Amino acid sequence: MTFSIVARSADGQSWGVAVASKFLAVGSAVPAAVAGVGALATQADANVAWKGIGLAHLDEGATASVALQRMLEEDEGRDHRQIGIVDSDGGAVSHTGQACLDWAGSLTGDGYAIQGNVLTGEEVVDAMEAAWLASDPDAPLARRLLAALAAGDAAGGDRRGRQSAALLVVQDGAGYGGLDDIAVDLRVDDHTTPVPELERLLDLNDLYLTASTEDEQVPVTPELEQELEDFAHAQGHRDFHAWVGTENYEMRVAPDLAWIDEKVLAIVREQQGGAGA
C-alpha cells in the first residue's frame, strides 16, 4: 500500500526516508531515522514497533542485514511485513513478506533501499532507482529522496491512488537552531497530489528551517544595517531582529546581524519596493 526509499547521503553525514501511500498520514507510521545510526521504513502490514527496535539494533552496532534478521526472527507477522533499512555505513537491506499484496518488491544498492507494495507494477521501484542513481550525489539528501519519490509517483505509485506523503532527513546538528538532528520532517497527511505538495513544503522548509550556507550569507555593512532598520521601522517593528522573529527567519539572519541571507534580503527589498543600500 506504500512505496518508499531509505538512504544515506554520499558523504555519510545524513540519513533519510521518503514515502507515499494511499493511506492517511503515512509519515506517522512508516519512517524512522537517527543521525549517525541509520534509517528505516516499515510498511505493508506495518509493525511500527520495528522503528524503535530496528534503530536500537543499529545503535548497538548491528549492520542493516543483522538487524533485519533479528527483527524477522522475532516477528510472527513477518510474511505480511515490508521494510527497508540503511545502516550508519550505508549498508542496505529490504524485506518483502510473501503475503504482501501485489505488486510488491524492492531494490537495494550502495546506500539505498527502495520498496513498495500494492503498486501499479515493478516499474515504480525501477523508476525510483533510476532517479536516485541519476541524481547529483552532492545534492542535499532531501532533494535526492524527493526526486526518487516523485519518479515512483509518476510511474504509477500506489495502484489504489494517492493520499499522503512524508519526508524525514536527519543529520547531526542540522535541526532548528542546531539543537537536534532533524534536518527535514515534513508530512502531507491527506491530499489529492501529496508528492507535489511535499515538494512545495520542502522549498518552505529550506527557507525557514535550514541554516544559511556561507555562500548565501551577505555581509551587513553599516549602510545595509541602516536600510534594514529603516525597513523594520516602516513595517511597525522596534528593530530588524523583531521583524526577523516575527517572520520566522531566525535561521537565516546572524544573531549579531553580521550577515543576512541573500533570500531574506531579496524579500526585504521586494517588500520595500526595490530600494537598495
Secondary structure, DSSP 4 states (H G I P E B T S, - for coil): -EEEEEEE-TTSSEEEEEEEESSTTGGGTSEEEETTTEEEEEEES--THHHHHHHHHHHTT--HHHHHHHHHHH-TTGGGEEEEEEETT--EEEEE-TTSPSS-EEEEETTEEEEEESBS-THHHHHHHHHHHHS-TTS-HHHHHHHHHHHHHHTT-BTT---EEEEEEEETT-SGGGSSSEEEEEEE-S-SSHHHHHHHHHHHHHHHHSPPPGGGEEE--HHHHHHHHHHHHHTT-SSHHHHHHHHT-GGGB-TTSSEEEHHHHHHHHHHTTS---
